[in-house]
Amino acid sequence: MPLRLRGKKKGKSKETSKLVESEEAAAAARGGGDAAAAPPAPAQLLFHTQLAHGSPTGRVGGFASVRELYEQIGQAFRIPAAEIIFCTLNTHKIDMDKLLGGQIGLEDFIFAHIKGPKKEVDVLKSEDSLGLTITDNGTGYAFIKRIKEDSLVNQIKVICVGDHIESINGKKVVGCRHYEVANLLKGLEKGQTFKLTLIEPMKAFEMIEPRLKSGTLSEAKISKGRETLRLRSKGPATVEEVPSEIEEKAIKKVDDLLETYMGIRDIELAATMVEAGRDKNNPDEFAVALDEALGDFAFPDEFVFDVWGAIGDAKQGRF
């Protein structure tokens, strides 16, 4: 039976998290209101940071998005922000389990991985699946998050986890989201040879983790009971508690579904989807909420139903 998804818009859920920066306090400081009546702004959060291949320690703070974070790291080390491919938390290694997404623990140490050597690889697509899982850094760079064991690409040792995909057959993909790059790779004709232009992260020594490792929520998040800084593509950053055990299970399952349906892994995207379904009563309401929060993705109805099922299973303790 056809789904009645996206039939009617619903109001967005109320944001209840504590603001990192108080807009009311800022307005009062500019003379736009009564400073005494405005709630005090929290102290600016500061984080320690280094370049992953080696550098002195710098400090960054006051950012509300990944893009602003990269700009501050660039200023701290006098490099263009566009040189940063991705960041990891609490390790200088190219470890996709510690990849910085949309949440940063308040005591986390940020390591920035910048562009290293460029390489071009000719790949014969002899199988339907390449065995790649793609993610992106939120600022326009897609990169390889996982290489499946015994896959076609796993046999090409020059292609590594962490490599930024700059172009496919000469077509630049800088500025594309991970799902767009994954679709381009999936759409390549079987039996044909194509060219990948890759940029590997700069490293002082061999420090990459096993090729098939992928991000898992339990390792990517800090321990329970502590707070994180949640970075959002729209709206201010917020300080929140880490997800509950039930939410963690739902997020992990949704991340698995993203890989199955779209060839990507994105813990923050999965967390946003679980959050969108937190107070919804049926898949129609959930689909409307996804359109409001993530309309650019145009998720198919089958995927939306599977995600809704995963959220429901987690709530009922079925996995």
MIMAR-502168 format. One line per 5 residues: number of its first residue (from 1); for each residue x, y, z negated of N, C-alpha, C. Coordinates in steps of 0.1 Angstrom, whole numbers, plus 2048, in hexadecimal, padded with zeros to 3 digits. Each point is the difference from the previous one (the first is absolute). Example, Ala and Ser with C-alpha at 12.3 -4.5 7.8 and 13.67 -1.06 7.14 Angstrom:
residues 2
1 = 884 7C7 7B2 7F7 80C 800 809 80C 800; 7FC 80B 807 809 80B 800 7F8 80B 7F8
end
This chain:
residues 319
1 = 809 7F4 800 7F7 80C 800 809 80C 800; 7FD 80A 809 808 80C 800 801 807 7F3; 80B 806 7FC 802 807 7F4 7FA 80E 801; 7FB 805 7F5 7FB 80E 800 80B 808 7F9; 80C 7FF 805 80B 807 7F9 801 80E 806
6 = 805 80A 7F7 802 80D 804 7F3 807 805; 7F5 7FC 7FB 7F3 806 804 7FD 80D 7FA; 805 802 7F4 7FC 80D 7F9 80C 804 7F7; 803 80C 800 80B 805 7F8 7FC 801 7F2; 809 7FC 7F7 7FE 801 7F2 80A 80B 7FA
11 = 7FC 805 7F5 809 80A 7F9 80C 7F9 7FB; 80B 807 801 80D 7FB 7FB 800 7FF 7F1; 807 7F5 7FB 800 7FE 7F2 808 80B 7F9; 7FC 803 7F4 807 80B 7F9 80E 7FB 7FB; 809 809 802 80E 7FD 7FC 801 803 7F1
16 = 804 7F6 7F9 801 802 7F1 80E 800 7FB; 80A 7FF 809 80E 7FF 7FB 804 80E 7FC; 80A 801 7F7 806 80C 7FB 809 806 80C; 7FE 80D 802 807 807 80B 80E 802 7FB; 80A 7FE 809 80E 804 7FD 802 80F 7FF
21 = 7F9 807 80A 801 80E 800 7F2 805 7FF; 7FD 809 7F7 7F3 805 7FE 7FD 80C 809; 7F6 7FF 809 7FD 80A 809 7FA 80C 7F8; 7F9 7FD 7F5 7FA 80B 7F9 80A 808 7F9; 80A 7FA 7FA 80B 807 7FA 808 809 80A
26 = 802 7FA 80C 807 807 80A 7F8 80D 804; 7F3 7FE 801 7F8 80C 804 800 80B 7F5; 800 7FB 7F4 801 80A 7F5 80D 807 800; 80B 7F9 803 80D 807 800 801 80A 80B; 7F8 7FE 80B 800 80A 80B 7F6 80C 7FD
31 = 7FA 7FF 7F4 7F7 80B 7FD 7F2 7FD 804; 7FD 7F4 805 7F2 7FD 805 7F7 7FB 7F6; 803 800 7F3 7F7 7FB 7F6 806 803 7F2; 7F9 7FB 7F6 804 802 7F2 80A 7F6 7FC; 80D 804 7FE 80A 7F6 7FD 7FD 7F9 7F3
36 = 7FA 807 7F6 7FD 7F9 7F4 7F6 7F5 801; 7F7 801 80A 7F6 7F6 801 804 7F5 809; 80B 801 808 804 7F6 809 808 7F5 7F8; 7FE 7F3 803 808 7F6 7F9 80F 801 804; 809 7FD 7F7 80E 801 802 805 7F6 80A
41 = 809 804 809 805 7F6 80A 80A 7F8 7F9; 801 7F2 804 80A 7F8 7FA 80E 804 804; 809 7FC 7F8 80E 803 804 804 7F9 80D; 808 807 808 804 7FA 80D 808 7F3 7FE; 7FC 7F5 807 806 7F4 7FF 80D 800 808
46 = 80B 7FB 7FA 80D 7FF 807 804 7F2 802; 806 7FC 80B 805 7F3 803 80F 801 804; 808 7F6 7FC 80D 7FF 805 801 7F9 80D; 809 804 809 801 7FA 80D 80E 7FF 805; 803 7F7 809 80D 7FE 806 7FD 7FB 80E
51 = 80A 803 809 800 7F9 80D 805 7F2 7FE; 7F9 7F6 806 802 7F2 7FE 80E 7FB 803; 806 806 80A 80E 7FC 804 80B 806 7F7; 7FB 809 7F7 80A 806 7F7 800 80F 800; 7FE 806 7F4 800 80F 7FF 800 804 7F1
56 = 802 80D 7FD 7FD 804 7F2 7F1 7FF 7FE; 7FD 802 7F3 7F2 7FF 7FC 7F9 80E 801; 7F5 801 806 7F8 80D 801 7F3 7FE 7F9; 7F9 80B 7FF 7F3 800 7F9 7F5 807 80A; 7F4 7FA 800 7F5 805 808 7F4 801 7F7
61 = 7F7 808 803 7F3 801 7F9 7F7 80A 806; 7F3 7FF 7FC 7F6 80A 804 7FA 7FD 80E; 804 7F4 806 7FA 7FC 80D 7F3 7F9 7FE; 7F8 801 80B 7F2 7FA 7FF 7FE 7F6 80B; 80A 7FE 808 7FF 7F6 80B 80D 7FA 803
66 = 800 7F5 808 80D 7FA 804 808 80A 809; 7F9 807 808 807 80A 809 807 80B 7F8; 7F9 805 7F5 806 80A 7F8 80C 7FA 7F8; 7FF 7F3 7FC 80B 7FA 7F9 80C 7FF 809; 7FE 7FC 80C 80B 7FE 80A 807 80E 802
71 = 7F8 80A 801 805 80E 801 809 804 7F5; 7FC 7FC 7F4 808 804 7F4 80C 7F8 7FF; 800 7F3 804 80C 7F8 800 80A 805 80A; 7FA 804 80C 809 806 80A 807 80D 7FB; 7F8 808 7F9 806 80C 7FA 80B 7FD 7F5
76 = 7FD 7F6 7F8 809 7FC 7F6 80E 7FC 805; 800 7F9 80C 80C 7FA 805 804 807 80D; 7F9 80B 804 804 808 80B 800 7F8 80D; 7F5 7F8 802 7FE 7F9 80C 7F2 802 805; 7FE 7FF 80D 7F2 802 805 7F7 7F5 7FA
81 = 7F4 804 7FC 7F6 7F6 7FB 7FD 7F5 80A; 801 803 80D 7FE 7F7 80B 80A 7F4 800; 80B 802 7F9 80A 7F5 7FF 7FC 7F4 7F7; 7F6 803 7F8 7FB 7F5 7F6 7F7 7F7 807; 803 7F3 800 7F7 7F6 805 7F6 7FB 7F6
86 = 805 7FD 7F4 7F7 7FC 7F5 807 801 7F3; 7F9 7FE 7F5 806 801 7F3 7FC 7F3 7F8; 809 7FC 7F7 7FE 7F5 7F7 800 805 7F2; 7FA 7F9 7F7 800 804 7F2 809 7F6 7F7; 809 807 7F9 808 7F9 7F6 80A 7F6 806
91 = 803 800 80D 80A 7F8 806 805 807 80D; 80D 7FF 803 805 806 80C 800 7F6 80B; 7FB 7F4 7FE 800 7F6 80A 7F4 802 809; 801 7FA 80C 7F4 800 809 7F7 7F5 7FC; 7F8 803 7F6 7F8 7F6 7FA 7F1 804 801
96 = 7F9 7F9 809 7F2 805 803 7F7 7FD 7F5; 804 7F9 7F6 7F7 7FE 7F4 801 80D 7F7; 80A 808 802 801 80D 7F8 7FE 80C 809; 7F9 7FF 80B 7FE 80B 809 7F7 80A 7F9; 804 80D 802 7F8 80B 7FB 7F3 801 809
101 = 7F5 800 7F9 7F3 802 808 7F9 80C 7FB; 7F4 7FF 7FB 7F9 80B 7FC 800 802 7F1; 808 7F8 7F9 801 801 7F1 80E 7FF 7FC; 804 809 7F6 80D 800 7FA 7FF 800 7F1; 806 7F6 7FA 800 800 7F1 807 80C 7FB
106 = 7FC 805 7F5 805 80D 7FB 80E 7FF 7FB; 806 7F4 7FF 80E 7FE 7FC 808 7F9 80C; 7FA 7FF 80C 806 7FA 80B 80C 809 806; 80A 7F9 805 80B 806 806 7FE 7FE 80F; 801 80B 808 7FD 7FF 80F 80D 800 808
111 = 801 7F6 808 80C 7FE 80A 7FB 802 80E; 806 80A 807 7FC 803 80E 809 7F9 80A; 7FA 7F9 809 808 7F9 80A 7FF 808 80D; 80B 805 805 801 809 80B 804 7F8 80D; 7FF 807 80B 803 7FA 80D 80F 7FC 801
116 = 802 7F4 805 80E 7FB 803 801 7FE 80F; 807 7F5 804 803 7FE 80E 7F3 7FD 808; 800 804 80D 7F5 7FD 809 804 7F3 808; 7F6 7F8 803 803 7F4 808 7F4 7FD 80A; 803 7FB 80B 7F6 7FC 80A 801 7F1 802
121 = 7F4 7FA 7FF 7FF 7F1 801 7F6 7FC 80B; 804 7F7 809 7F7 7FA 809 7FA 7F4 7FB; 7F3 7FF 800 7F9 7F5 7FA 7F7 7F9 80A; 801 7F3 802 7F7 7F8 809 7F5 7FC 7F7; 7F4 804 803 7F4 7FD 7F9 7FB 7F2 804
126 = 806 7F6 7FB 7FD 7F2 804 7F5 7FA 7F8; 7FB 807 7F6 7F5 7FB 7F8 7F6 80C 7FE; 7F4 7FC 7FC 7F5 80B 7FF 804 809 7F4; 805 7FA 7F5 803 808 7F4 80F 802 7FF; 805 80C 7FD 80E 803 7FF 805 7FC 7F2
131 = 7F6 800 7F6 804 7FD 7F2 804 80D 7F8; 7FC 80B 805 804 80D 7F9 7F4 805 7F8; 802 805 7F4 7F6 808 7F9 806 80E 7FF; 7F7 80A 804 804 80E 801 7FA 808 7F5; 807 80A 7FB 7FB 80A 7F7 805 80D 804
136 = 7FC 80B 7FA 806 80D 803 802 808 7F3; 807 80B 802 804 808 7F4 7F7 80C 7FD; 7F5 801 807 7F7 80B 7FE 804 80D 806; 80B 800 807 804 80D 806 804 7FE 80F; 7FB 7F4 806 802 7FE 80E 80A 7F6 804
141 = 806 7F9 7F7 80A 7F5 803 7FA 7F3 7FD; 7FE 7F7 80A 7FD 7F2 7FE 80C 7F8 7FF; 800 7F6 7F7 80C 7F8 7FE 7FC 7F2 7FD; 809 7F6 801 7FE 7F2 7FE 800 7FD 7F1; 7F5 7FB 7FB 7FF 7FC 7F2 802 7F2 7FD
146 = 7FD 7F8 80A 801 7F1 7FE 803 7F9 80D; 809 7F6 800 802 7F7 80C 7FD 7F2 7FB; 7F6 7FA 807 7FB 7F3 7FC 80B 7F6 803; 801 7F6 7F7 809 7F5 801 7FC 7F8 80C; 80A 7FB 808 7FE 7F8 80C 7F8 807 80B
151 = 800 80D 800 7F9 808 80A 80A 803 80B; 7FA 805 80B 808 804 80C 80B 80B 7FC; 7FC 80A 7F9 809 80B 7FC 80A 7FB 7F6; 7FD 7F6 7F7 809 7FB 7F6 80C 7FA 807; 7FF 7FC 80C 80C 7FA 807 809 80B 806
156 = 7FC 80D 800 808 80B 805 806 807 7F4; 80C 7FC 7FC 805 805 7F3 803 80F 800; 801 806 80C 803 80F 800 7F4 808 7FB; 7F4 7FA 801 7F4 807 7FB 7FE 7FC 7F1; 7FF 80B 7F8 800 7FE 7F2 7F5 807 7F9
161 = 7FC 7FB 7F4 7F7 807 7F7 805 80E 7FD; 7F8 80A 801 804 80E 7FD 803 808 80D; 801 7F9 80B 803 807 80D 7F4 809 804; 803 80C 803 7F6 80A 805 7FE 7FD 80F; 7F4 7FF 804 7FD 7FE 80E 7FE 80D 807
166 = 80A 804 808 7FF 80D 806 7F9 800 80D; 801 7F6 808 7F9 7FF 80D 7FE 7F2 804; 7F6 7FD 809 7FD 7F3 806 800 802 80F; 809 7F9 807 801 802 80E 801 80F 804; 808 807 7F8 802 80E 803 7F6 80A 7FC
171 = 7F4 7FA 7FB 7F6 809 7FB 802 803 7F1; 802 80D 7FD 802 804 7F2 7F4 7FD 7F8; 802 7FA 7F4 7F5 7FE 7F7 802 807 7F3; 809 80A 800 801 809 7F4 7F4 808 7FF; 7FA 800 7F4 7F3 807 7FE 7F4 7F7 800
176 = 802 7F3 804 7F5 7F7 801 7FF 7F9 7F2; 7F4 7FC 7FD 7FE 7F8 7F4 804 7F2 802; 801 7F8 7F5 805 7F2 801 7F6 7F8 808; 7F3 802 7FF 7F7 7F7 807 801 803 80F; 803 80D 804 801 803 80E 80D 7F9 806
181 = 80B 800 7F9 80C 7F9 804 7FD 7F1 801; 7F9 7FB 7F6 7FD 7F1 800 7F8 7FD 80C; 7F6 808 804 7F7 7FD 80B 808 801 80D; 80A 809 801 808 801 80C 808 7F3 802; 806 7FB 7F5 808 7F4 801 7F7 7F4 803
186 = 7F4 800 7FA 7F7 7F5 803 7FB 7FF 80E; 7FF 80C 806 7FB 801 80D 80A 7FD 80B; 80D 7FF 7FD 80A 7FC 80A 7FD 7F3 806; 802 7FF 80D 7FD 7F3 807 809 7F5 7FD; 7FB 7F5 7FD 808 7F4 7FD 808 7FC 80D
191 = 80C 7FC 7FE 809 7FC 80B 808 80B 805; 7FE 80C 7FC 807 80C 805 80B 804 7F5; 80A 806 805 80B 806 7F8 7FD 80E 7FD; 801 805 7F4 7FE 80E 7FC 80C 805 7F8; 801 80D 800 80C 806 7F9 7FB 807 7F3
196 = 807 7FD 7F5 7FD 807 7F3 80C 809 7FE; 7FE 80D 7FC 80A 809 7FB 7FE 801 7F1; 80A 7FC 7F9 7FF 7FF 7F1 80A 809 7FA; 7FD 805 7F4 80A 808 7F8 801 7F9 7F2; 80B 7FA 7FD 801 7FA 7F3 804 809 7F5
201 = 7FC 7FE 7F4 803 809 7F5 80F 7FF 7FD; 806 80C 7FD 80E 801 7FC 802 7F8 7F3; 80B 7F9 800 803 7F9 7F4 80F 7FF 7FE; 805 800 7F4 80E 800 7FD 806 7F2 800; 7F7 7F6 7FE 804 7F2 800 7F3 7F8 802
206 = 802 7F3 803 7F4 7F8 803 7F8 7FE 7F3; 7F3 806 801 7F8 7FF 7F4 7F2 7FD 803; 7FD 7FA 80C 7F2 7FD 804 7FC 7F4 7F9; 7F3 7FF 7FD 7FA 7F5 7FA 7FC 7F5 80B; 7FC 7F4 7FC 7FC 7F6 80A 7F6 805 80A
211 = 802 7FC 80C 7F8 805 80C 7F1 7FE 7FE; 7FB 7F6 7FA 7F2 7FD 7FF 7F9 806 7F4; 807 808 7F8 7FA 805 7F4 7F6 80B 804; 7F5 801 7F9 7F6 80A 803 7FC 806 7F3; 7F9 80C 801 7FC 807 7F4 7F6 7F9 7F8
216 = 801 7FF 7F3 7F6 7FB 7F7 7FD 80A 7F5; 7F3 801 7FD 7FC 80A 7F7 807 7FF 7F2; 801 7F3 7FB 805 7FE 7F3 80F 805 7FF; 807 7FF 80B 80E 804 7FF 802 80F 804; 7F6 805 808 802 80D 805 7FB 80B 7F6
221 = 7F8 7FC 7F6 7FB 809 7F6 808 7FF 7F4; 800 80A 7F8 806 7FF 7F3 7F7 7F9 7F6; 805 7FD 7F4 7FA 7F7 7F7 7F2 806 7FB; 7F7 7F7 7FC 7F3 804 7FB 801 80A 7F5; 7F6 808 7FF 7FF 809 7F4 808 80D 802
226 = 807 802 80C 807 80C 802 7F9 808 80B; 804 80D 801 7F9 808 80A 808 801 80D; 7FA 804 80B 806 802 80C 7FB 80D 806; 809 806 809 7FC 80C 807 7FA 7FB 80E; 7F3 802 802 7F9 7FC 80C 801 80B 80B
231 = 807 7FD 80B 801 809 80B 7F5 7FE 80A; 7F9 80A 804 7F5 7FE 80A 802 808 80C; 7FB 7FB 80C 801 807 80C 7F7 80C 801; 7F5 7FF 7F8 7F7 80C 7FF 7FD 802 7F1; 801 80D 7FC 7FE 803 7F2 80C 800 7F8
236 = 7FF 804 7F3 80C 802 7F8 805 7F2 7FB; 80C 800 7FB 806 7F4 7FA 7F9 7FF 7F2; 7FF 7F4 7FB 7FA 7FD 7F3 808 7F7 7F8; 800 801 7F2 806 7F6 7F7 7F6 7F6 7FC; 802 7F3 802 7F6 7F6 7FE 807 7F4 7F9
241 = 7F8 7F8 7F9 804 7F3 7FB 802 7F7 80C; 809 7F6 7FE 802 7F6 80B 7F3 7F8 801; 7FE 7F9 80B 7F3 7F9 802 7FF 7F5 7F6; 7F3 7FC 7FD 7FE 7F5 7F7 803 7F3 807; 801 7F5 7F8 803 7F3 806 7F6 7FC 80B
246 = 7F3 803 7FE 7F6 7FD 80A 803 808 80D; 803 80D 7FE 803 808 80C 80C 7FC 807; 80A 7FC 7F8 80D 7FB 806 7FD 7F4 809; 7F8 7F6 7FB 7FD 7F5 808 7F8 803 80D; 7F7 80A 7FF 7F8 804 80C 809 807 80A
251 = 809 809 7FB 809 807 808 80A 7F6 808; 805 7F6 7F9 808 7F7 806 7F9 7F8 80B; 7F3 7FC 7FE 7F9 7F9 80A 7FD 809 80C; 7FC 80D 7FD 7FE 809 80B 80C 802 809; 80C 801 7F9 80D 801 807 802 7F4 809
256 = 7FD 7F4 7FB 801 7F4 808 7F7 801 80D; 7F3 805 7FE 7F7 802 80B 805 80A 80A; 807 80B 7FB 805 809 80A 80B 7FA 809; 808 7F7 7FA 80A 7F9 808 7F9 7F6 80A; 7F6 7F9 7FB 7F9 7F6 809 7F9 807 80C
261 = 7F9 80B 7FD 7F8 807 80A 808 809 809; 80A 807 7FA 806 80C 806 80F 7FF 802; 806 7F5 7F9 80F 7FF 801 807 80A 7F8; 7FA 806 7F6 807 80A 7F8 7FF 7FC 7F1; 808 806 7F8 7FF 7FF 7F1 801 80E 7FB
266 = 7F7 803 7F7 7FF 80E 7FB 7F9 7FF 7F2; 808 7FF 7F6 7FA 7FF 7F2 7F7 80C 7FD; 805 80C 804 7F8 80C 7FD 7F3 801 807; 800 7FC 80D 7F4 7FF 808 7F6 7F6 7F9; 806 7F4 7FC 7F7 7F6 7FA 7FA 806 7F3
271 = 808 807 7F8 7FB 806 7F3 7F5 80A 803; 802 808 80B 7F6 80A 803 7F3 7F9 804; 800 7F5 807 7F4 7F8 804 7F9 7FA 7F4; 808 7FB 7F6 7FA 7FA 7F4 7FA 80B 7F8; 806 80C 7FF 7FB 80B 7F9 7F2 805 806
276 = 800 7FF 80E 7F4 805 807 7F4 7F6 7FD; 803 7F4 7FD 7F5 7F6 7FD 7FD 7FE 7F1; 807 808 7F8 7FE 7FE 7F1 7F2 801 7FB; 7F9 80A 805 7F2 802 7FA 7F5 7FE 80B; 804 7F9 80B 7F6 7FD 80A 7F8 7F4 7FE
281 = 7F4 7FF 804 7F7 7F5 7FD 7FE 7F6 80C; 804 804 80C 7FE 7F7 80B 80A 804 80B; 801 7F8 80A 80A 803 80B 7FD 80C 808; 7F3 804 802 7FD 80C 807 805 80C 7F9; 7FE 801 7F3 806 80B 7F8 80F 801 801
286 = 806 7F4 7FF 80E 7FF 801 806 804 80D; 7F9 7FC 80B 804 805 80E 800 80F 801; 7F5 806 7FB 7FF 80E 800 80B 807 7F9; 804 7FA 7F4 80B 806 7F8 80D 7FF 807; 802 7F4 807 80C 7FF 808 801 80A 80B
291 = 7F5 802 807 800 80A 80B 804 80E 7FA; 7FB 803 7F4 803 80D 7FB 80E 802 7FC; 806 7F5 7FA 80E 800 7FB 80A 7FD 80B; 7FC 7F7 809 80A 7FA 809 7FA 7FF 80E; 7F9 80A 805 7F9 7FF 80D 809 7FE 80C
296 = 80D 805 7FF 809 7FF 80B 803 7F1 804; 7FE 7F7 7F6 804 7F2 803 7F5 7F9 808; 7F3 804 800 7F5 7F9 807 801 7F1 7FE; 7FF 7FC 7F3 801 7F2 7FD 7F4 7F8 806; 802 7F4 806 7F5 7F8 805 7F7 7FB 7F4
301 = 7F3 7FE 804 7F7 7FB 7F5 804 7F3 7FA; 806 7F7 807 804 7F3 7FA 80A 802 7F6; 80A 809 802 80A 803 7F6 7FA 807 7F4; 7F7 809 802 7F9 807 7F5 7F9 7F6 7F7; 7F9 7F6 806 7F9 7F6 7F8 80A 7F8 7F8
306 = 80B 7FC 806 80A 7F8 7F9 806 808 7F4; 803 80D 803 805 808 7F5 7F6 801 7F4; 7F3 803 804 7F6 800 7F6 7FF 7F3 7F8; 801 7F5 807 800 7F3 7FA 80C 7FE 7F6; 80B 805 804 80C 7FF 7F7 7FE 808 7F4
311 = 7FB 80C 801 7FD 809 7F4 7F6 7F9 7F7; 7F5 7FA 806 7F6 7F9 7F8 806 7F4 7F9; 808 7F9 807 807 7F4 7FA 808 804 7F4; 807 80B 801 809 804 7F5 7F7 805 7F4; 7F5 807 803 7F7 804 7F5 7FA 7F4 7F9
316 = 7FE 7F5 807 7FA 7F4 7FA 80A 7F6 7FB; 80D 804 801 80A 7F7 7FB 802 7F3 808; 7FD 801 80D 801 7F3 808 80E 7FE 806; 809 808 7FD 80E 7FD 804 809 809 7F7
end
